Amino acid sequence: MIPPRIKKIEIKNNYCIEISYVNGEKRLYNMEKNLTFDFYKNLKNMSYFKLAKPVETTIEWPQGEDVDPNELYENSIVIE
């Protein structure tokens, strides 16, 4: 399944990201577990973490970090 496109994101506390999808869904994804991987080491810096931008069906950071779209959608919690 291809997840819907992301309309906007909002950075929350504790490395959580609120994601609004174009289909009207709102979901909450917790990035904290990802920070154990070397690929995401820059994201431990909250100032850098807040530079996240939605791109199509995923989220990306300036130095190329991103999250698999299916991981993002399927392992987030529906909040609306």
N, C-alpha and C positions, 0 to 999 in steps of 0.2 A: 504494500500500500504506500502510495506517495502522500505524505502529510500535506495539509493545506499550507498555503503561503502565510507568512507572518506579516501582520499589519503593523504591530509595534511591540516594543518590550519596555519593561520598567524594572530596574535593578532594585531588589529588596535587601533586607538584612540577611546576614549569614549565608551569603553566596547564592541566594535564591533569585530567580528571574521570573517575573510575571510576563507571560506571553499572550498577546491578543492575536488570534488568527482571523483571516478574512471570512471564515465561515461563522464568525460570531463567538466561537469558543474562547474562553480564557483559561489558561493553565499555569501552574506553578512548577518550575523545574529547579531542583536543588543541585547546584554544581559542586558542592562540597566534596562529594565522593570522587569527582574527577581530579581534584587537586593533588591526589596522591600520585598521579602520573606525571612524569617528567615533561611531557608535551605541554602540560598546563601550568608549569611552575611560575610563569609570569603573572598568572591570574590570582596568585596568592596576595599580590599587592592590590588592595581594594581600589586604589585610584586607577590602576590599569584595568581592573575588572569592569569598572564602570564605563569603559570605552567601548563596550559591546554594542554591535549594530546588527539589526535584522537584515539578512540577505536571502531573498526567496523563501526557502523553507527551513533555514537554519539561522544560527547566530555566529558572528565572526568578530575577532579582535584584530587590532592593527598589525600584529606580527604573524598573522595567518592561523592562529588558533581558531578552531571551530568545533561544533558538536554535530555528530551525525544526525540528520533530520529525523530519522526513525527513533533514535535514542531519545531525542528531545521531546518528541510527541508522545511516544508510547510510555515513557517513564516519568511523565509529568502528571501532576494531579489536577483534575478538573476543578476549577473554582467558580465557574459560571457557565 
